[in-house]
Structure formats: structure tokens, C-alpha cells
Amino acid sequence: MKGENNQTGASSTTNSKTLVSRRSVLKSSGGALVAPAVFVGNSKTGSGSGISSPGDTIELPRKFNGDQVTEWMTVPKAWYEQKEHVSDLLPEFGKEYGHIDGVKCAGKRISKEEFGGKQGFDIYVGVSSSDLQYKIPGEFEGQQVHTEILNPQDQGYDPYKCTPGSCSNTDPCYYGCDYDKMPGGVVIQVGGTSTVRVTKDDIDYMMTAGHVVANDRDPCDGDNIGHGVLQYSRDLGDVEYMADVLDVALVSNKNQNNIDLTGDVADEDLGDVYIWDHYSKSGLDDLIERETTVYHTGTATGTRSGVLKGSEHHDYDGFDACKSFNHSGIRGKIWGAAGDSGAPIYTRDDGTGVGTLCGMRNQGDNDTGFDECNCQDIEENIYGASAYSIKDKWSSITFGYQ
């Protein structure tokens, strides 16, 4: 399996704590999480995001809990420099081609070329073949460009007609009606999914997709702040923060005194997940290069697994005029459907129930076929806000119940 050992060119990681001790921290102090210091050799501490480069390798933060590093990784310096070069090209590529009719999105995808033993990155551009008025060249500033044909997004889903509008327990895909707490992966509003509980400025919130809480209102309208949000038939709280560009909302929890720590993501298939930390930008690129399995828990399709296929995704023609992901979105190959909007995308530490947040699912491109619920077309290419971009937006945020 790619990247699972420390061969030449493969990234190596150093955890701040063993998986067993992570779980014990989660259970201690009434469920409060305390981010530990990180020591790699004798040159680093757990705070900050400094970079050192001994020889031909470079050490980068891979995971963060709040502002503290929980895991470092050692990667080839040539790989890091190449992927950052592609990152620098993306805004310029957008200026050149993003305004053309039919050009929908762009970002980074894995390349066949290796740098220091790890596969580098190319540019991808998603287009609508029926609307495209100009052929996109296969190279930009010396970097290979892959043009990909995207299927149009289905607009026919009716959340009131399909099962996610009710809690009849007749739909094997849908669950999350009976939670007294509010973890991620369960229903929020009608036809949407909660992402994960977060702490911002020492106050607990529920995070989800902005267009979910907007309901029938314009998700790009600042007037959504202050509107109430339901968790199934219960009054969860009010929208307190929205990041329109990322399509992310934070909702207050009026019943937060009754929350107990029984999982940050409710996963009935594999067991509840405790979100300990989130991936850095380079950490996500490493996941893509390693083809690491990620999970996606939504109320329409339950828990599905897949892989991340792209990073630094940017929408030029998204389903909401304000949403672009600002060259920081993620792209995955995971089955999902309408109603999964807001679903957390995460990795799991085997056997521990501890997970790391990659981001959330905000939209998808339909593929052929239907899900088991026989309601919605399967959406295999999914896109969403990365956890690191949400952290950049709200610097005081920490993912998972703290």
C-alpha cells in the first residue's frame, strides 16, 4: 500500500501521543481535550507551524488540534517545493481561464511524475462540455493541465418527498432522529447533515454547510445570521457565524449543557468517532499522494469510504454565486447523495475510534445509478471546504468537542 512504510521517498510521521493515550485523554477530565506538546528529535514543540529542512527532506506539520501540532511528517524537499509551485500557479490559471463559459472549477491533482520518490501534482480543470467555448490547453506555465468533463448536478431532489424528511425508520440509509446530543453525521434542518461539534472562543457550536441552514433563503445573504435551525423536530439554536465563500455555518447549541461526550461523529456502521485533530494543507496533499482511505458520514447514504482526489479546489461557477472555496477546497471520489450536504470527511485511527477531520462535503457531481434508498442519484465526485481553510477563517476554532 502506498506510503504505509518509511521507504525512500515516502513520508514518515511522528505522533504526539500513542493511539491508546489519545483515547485516554478523550475520556479524562470530563471529556475535555488537552493538546499535548510534540517533540520530534529535540528541535520542535507543539505550537506554531515552523518548517525545518535537514538535507533533502523537510519536516512539516501534518495535523493540528487547535493551534498545536499533534503530528509532524518528513517529506522530500523536492516534493514540497513542486506542490507549492502548483499552488502558486492556480490563482494565475484562474485569471486566465476561470472566466470562460463552461469552465467550472480547478485545483491540484496527483501527477505521474515523482519528486524525491513521491508523486507530485498537476492542475485539473473541470468543464461542462456542452457549454465550453474554448479548448483549455494541456499546459500552463510549463505545468501539465488535465481537463475533466463534469456531469451536471441534479436539481430534482425533493427532501420532503424522500425519506430524509421523516424519521419513520423505514429507510436503511437514514438515521439520527433520536439523538439528545448533537454530534456530526446526523440530520440538521431538512435534507442536510451536521459536520462536527466545534469550539470557538470557548463556546460550543455545531458546524454544517451554509446552504443547509439557509433553507429557502439565499445562502449568500448575510441576513441568515440569527435565523433558527432545527435538529430533526427540535430547536437546536441560531446561526451565529457564516463563511459564505466556504459555504460553512456555525450554529449555537441551546442545549449544550446536556451534551455528553459519546462521539463527535455518529457512525452507526463503524462506531462513533472522536475527532481529535484536523489535517494541515500539506497533510491533505500527503493523504492524496498516499491514496489513504477517508470516510464520509451523511444522513442520506450513511457512512461511505473513498479517497481524496484533489486539493486547493476552486469553484468558478458553483451552485451558489458566493461560494468558491477560495483555492482551498477538497475533492473526493466518494459515493454520496443530496441530503449529505455538510457531512464530515475524516480518517480513522484503526481500532481506537479516534479520527482526524479533512473537511466537509458541500456538493457533488452525479454519476449513474441510485442509492439503496431509491431516492437520489449517486454523486461520486464530491467537493467541500477543507478543515484548514475553516481554521484560517476562524482562528480560534477547534474541531471536535473540547
C-alpha positions in Angstrom: 0.0 0.0 0.0 1.3 3.4 -0.9 3.0 5.4 1.8 2.5 2.9 4.6 6.2 2.4 5.3 9.2 4.6 5.5 10.9 3.6 2.2 12.9 6.2 0.3 10.6 9.0 -0.8 7.7 8.0 1.4 6.6 10.5 4.0 7.1 9.4 7.6 5.0 10.7 10.6 5.6 11.1 14.2 2.6 11.1 16.5 2.4 13.3 19.6 0.8 10.5 21.6 0.2 6.8 21.1 -3.4 5.9 20.0 -4.1 4.4 23.3 -3.1 7.5 25.2 -5.2 9.6 22.8 -8.3 7.7 23.8 -7.5 8.0 27.4 -7.1 11.8 27.0 -10.6 11.9 25.4 -12.1 10.1 28.4 -10.3 12.1 31.0 -11.2 15.5 32.6 -14.9 15.1 31.9 -14.3 14.7 28.2 -12.1 17.8 27.8 -9.3 17.5 25.3 -5.8 18.8 26.1 -3.4 19.1 23.2 0.0 17.7 24.2 3.4 19.1 23.3 5.1 17.5 20.3 8.7 16.6 20.2 10.5 15.3 17.1 14.1 14.7 17.9 14.9 17.6 20.1 14.1 20.5 17.8 10.3 21.1 17.9 7.4 22.0 20.2 3.7 21.5 19.7 2.9 25.1 18.9 3.4 27.1 15.7 3.9 25.9 12.2 7.7 26.3 11.6 9.5 24.4 8.9 13.0 22.9 9.1 14.8 21.2 6.2 17.7 18.8 7.1 19.3 17.7 3.9 16.9 16.7 1.2 13.9 16.3 3.4 11.7 18.7 5.1 9.5 18.4 8.3 6.0 19.8 8.2 3.0 19.9 10.5 0.6 17.2 9.4 -2.2 17.5 12.0 -3.3 20.2 14.4 -5.5 20.3 17.5 -6.5 23.9 17.6 -3.2 25.8 17.2 -1.0 22.9 18.4 0.7 20.4 16.2 -0.3 16.8 17.0 1.7 15.1 14.3 4.7 16.1 12.1 5.7 14.5 8.8 9.0 14.2 7.0 8.8 14.5 3.2 11.2 15.1 0.3 12.0 18.8 -0.1 11.6 18.5 -3.8 8.1 17.2 -3.4 7.1 20.0 -1.1 8.6 22.6 -3.5 6.9 21.2 -6.5 3.4 21.0 -4.9 3.8 24.6 -3.6 4.8 25.7 -7.1 1.5 24.3 -8.5 -0.4 26.0 -5.6 1.2 29.3 -6.7 0.1 28.8 -10.3 -3.6 28.1 -9.5 -4.7 31.7 -9.0 -2.9 32.8 -12.2 -4.6 29.9 -14.0 -7.9 31.1 -12.8 -7.3 34.6 -14.0 -6.5 33.2 -17.4 -9.3 30.7 -17.8 -11.8 30.9 -14.9 -14.0 33.4 -16.7 -14.5 31.3 -19.8 -18.0 29.8 -20.3 -18.1 26.2 -19.4 -15.1 26.3 -17.0 -16.5 25.2 -13.7 -13.6 24.6 -11.3 -9.9 23.9 -10.9 -7.4 22.6 -8.4 -4.5 20.2 -7.8 -4.5 16.5 -8.6 -1.8 13.8 -8.4 0.8 13.7 -11.2 2.6 10.7 -12.7 5.9 12.4 -12.2 7.8 11.8 -8.9 9.8 14.3 -6.9 12.1 12.7 -4.3 10.2 9.4 -4.6 6.7 10.9 -4.0 4.3 11.7 -6.8 3.9 15.4 -7.4 0.8 17.4 -8.5 -0.7 18.7 -11.7 -3.5 21.1 -12.4 -7.0 19.9 -13.1 -9.8 21.9 -14.6 -13.4 20.7 -14.6 -15.6 21.8 -17.6 -19.1 21.4 -18.9 -18.6 20.0 -22.5 -21.9 21.5 -23.7 -21.0 25.0 -22.5 -17.3 25.1 -23.2 -16.5 27.7 -25.8 -12.7 27.4 -25.7 -10.3 24.5 -25.6 -8.2 24.5 -22.5 -4.5 23.9 -23.4 -2.8 20.9 -21.8 -0.1 23.0 -20.2 0.1 26.2 -18.2 3.4 27.9 -17.4 5.1 24.6 -18.0 2.8 22.6 -15.7 0.5 19.9 -17.1 -3.2 20.6 -17.1 -5.9 17.8 -17.1 -9.3 18.8 -18.5 -12.1 16.7 -16.9 -15.7 16.6 -18.1 -18.2 17.1 -15.2 -21.7 15.8 -15.2 -24.3 18.5 -14.4 -25.6 18.5 -10.8 -29.1 17.0 -10.5 -31.7 19.6 -9.2 -34.6 17.2 -8.9 -34.2 16.0 -5.3 -37.2 16.8 -3.1 -36.2 16.4 0.6 -39.9 16.4 1.6 -40.7 13.6 -0.7 -37.7 11.4 0.1 -37.2 9.7 3.4 -34.7 12.2 5.0 -37.6 14.4 5.8 -39.1 11.9 8.2 -38.0 9.6 11.0 -40.1 6.5 10.1 -37.0 4.2 10.5 -38.1 2.5 7.2 -35.1 3.9 5.3 -31.9 1.8 5.9 -29.7 4.8 4.8 -31.1 7.4 7.2 -30.5 7.6 10.9 -30.0 10.2 13.6 -33.5 11.0 14.7 -33.2 10.1 18.4 -30.0 11.9 19.5 -30.3 14.0 22.6 -26.9 15.3 21.9 -25.8 16.9 18.6 -22.9 15.0 17.0 -21.8 15.2 13.4 -23.2 12.9 10.8 -26.9 13.3 11.8 -29.8 15.2 10.3 -29.9 19.0 10.6 -32.7 21.1 9.1 -34.5 19.1 6.3 -32.3 17.1 4.0 -28.9 18.1 5.4 -26.2 16.7 7.7 -24.3 18.1 10.6 -20.5 18.1 10.2 -19.0 18.0 13.7 -19.2 19.9 17.0 -16.6 22.7 17.3 -15.4 25.1 19.9 -14.9 28.7 19.1 -13.8 31.3 21.7 -14.6 28.6 24.4 -18.2 28.3 23.2 -19.6 25.1 21.6 -21.2 25.2 18.2 -22.4 22.7 15.6 -20.8 23.1 12.1 -22.6 22.4 8.9 -22.9 23.6 5.3 -24.1 27.1 4.9 -26.7 26.3 2.2 -28.3 23.8 4.6 -29.1 26.3 7.3 -30.1 28.9 4.8 -33.2 26.7 4.0 -35.2 28.7 1.4 -33.2 31.9 1.9 -30.2 33.0 -0.2 -27.1 31.3 1.3 -25.1 34.3 0.1 -27.2 36.7 2.2 -25.8 37.9 5.5 -29.3 38.0 6.8 -29.1 34.3 7.6 -27.3 35.2 10.8 -29.7 34.9 13.7 -32.2 32.5 12.0 -33.2 29.4 13.9 -32.1 25.9 12.9 -33.8 22.6 13.7 -32.2 19.2 14.6 -35.0 17.0 13.3 -38.1 18.4 15.1 -36.1 20.1 17.9 -34.9 23.7 18.1 -31.2 23.4 18.0 -30.2 27.1 18.1 -29.4 30.0 15.8 -27.0 30.6 13.0 -24.2 32.7 14.6 -21.4 32.6 12.0 -21.4 32.1 8.2 -18.4 31.9 5.8 -20.2 32.4 2.5 -17.2 31.7 0.3 -16.6 28.3 2.1 -20.3 27.5 2.4 -19.9 26.9 6.1 -22.1 27.8 9.1 -21.7 27.6 12.9 -24.9 27.1 14.8 -25.3 27.8 18.6 -26.5 24.9 20.7 -29.2 25.9 23.2 -29.0 22.6 24.9 -25.2 22.5 25.2 -25.3 21.8 29.0 -26.9 18.5 28.2 -24.1 17.3 25.7 -22.2 14.3 26.8 -19.0 13.0 25.1 -20.3 10.0 23.2 -18.7 10.7 19.9 -18.2 13.7 17.7 -19.4 11.9 14.5 -22.3 9.4 14.9 -21.3 6.4 12.9 -23.7 3.5 13.2 -21.7 1.4 10.8 -18.2 1.5 12.3 -18.9 3.1 15.7 -18.8 6.7 16.9 -15.8 8.7 16.0 -13.9 11.1 18.4 -12.5 13.9 16.3 -9.1 14.7 17.8 -7.5 17.0 15.2 -7.5 18.3 11.6 -5.2 18.0 8.7 -3.0 20.8 7.5 -2.8 21.7 3.8 0.3 19.6 3.3 -1.2 16.8 5.4 -4.1 16.7 2.9 -1.7 16.6 0.0 0.1 13.7 1.7 -3.3 11.8 2.0 -3.9 12.3 -1.7 -0.5 11.1 -2.6 -0.8 8.0 -0.4 -4.3 7.3 -1.6 -5.4 7.0 2.1 -8.9 5.8 2.8 -11.2 8.6 4.0 -14.8 8.3 5.3 -17.9 10.4 4.7 -21.0 10.1 7.0 -24.2 11.6 5.7 -27.8 11.2 6.6 -28.8 10.3 3.0 -26.3 7.5 2.4 -24.8 6.6 5.8 -21.0 6.0 6.0 -19.2 5.5 2.7 -15.4 5.3 2.2 -13.3 6.6 -0.7 -10.2 8.7 -1.4 -9.4 12.3 -1.8 -8.5 13.1 -5.4 -7.8 16.9 -5.3 -6.9 19.8 -3.1 -7.0 23.6 -3.3 -10.2 23.2 -5.2 -11.8 26.5 -6.5 -15.3 26.9 -8.0 -15.6 29.4 -10.8 -19.3 28.5 -11.4 -20.6 26.9 -8.3 -24.2 26.3 -7.3 -24.1 29.4 -5.1 -22.7 32.6 -6.5 -20.7 33.5 -3.4 -19.2 30.0 -2.9 -15.8 29.4 -4.4 -13.8 27.6 -1.6 -11.1 30.3 -2.3 -8.4 27.8 -3.7 -8.7 25.8 -0.5 -11.4 23.2 -1.1 -11.1 19.4 -1.2 -12.3 17.0 -3.9 -13.1 13.3 -3.2 -14.2 10.1 -5.0 -16.9 9.0 -2.5 -20.4 8.0 -3.1 -23.0 10.3 -1.6 -26.3 12.0 -2.5 -28.4 15.1 -1.9 -29.1 15.3 1.8 -25.4 14.5 2.7 -24.5 18.2 2.4 -22.5 19.1 5.5 -21.3 15.5 6.1 -17.9 15.3 7.7 -15.0 13.8 5.7 -12.4 12.2 8.0 -9.8 9.5 8.6 -9.9 6.9 11.4 -7.1 5.6 13.5 -7.7 1.9 13.4 -9.2 0.3 16.5 -9.4 3.5 18.5 -12.4 5.4 17.4 -10.2 8.5 17.1 -10.5 10.5 13.9 -8.9 13.4 12.1 -11.1 15.9 10.1 -10.3 16.6 6.5 -13.3 18.9 5.8 -16.9 18.7 4.9 -19.0 17.7 1.8 -20.8 20.6 0.2 -21.7 19.5 -3.2 -21.3 16.7 -5.8 -21.4 15.6 -9.4 -24.0 13.0 -10.3 -22.8 9.6 -11.6 -25.1 6.9 -13.0 -27.1 4.7 -10.6 -29.2 5.2 -7.5 -28.5 4.7 -3.8 -30.2 2.0 -1.8 -32.9 4.4 -0.6 -34.1 4.6 -4.3 -34.5 8.4 -3.9 -31.4 10.1 -5.3 -28.8 9.7 -8.0 -25.4 8.8 -6.6 -22.9 11.7 -6.6 -19.4 10.2 -6.9 -17.3 13.3 -7.2 -17.8 15.4 -4.1 -16.4 18.8 -3.2 -16.2 20.7 0.0 -14.5 23.1 2.4 -11.2 21.9 3.9 -10.8 21.9 7.7 -7.6 24.0 7.4 -9.5 26.7 5.4 -12.2 26.9 8.1 -9.5 27.2 10.7 -7.9 30.1 8.7 -11.3 31.8 8.6 -11.9 31.5 12.3 -8.6 31.3 14.0 -10.0 30.4 17.4 -11.9 27.4 16.2 -11.0 23.8 17.4 -12.7 20.8 15.8 -14.3 18.2 18.0 -15.9 18.6 21.4 -13.4 20.2 23.7 
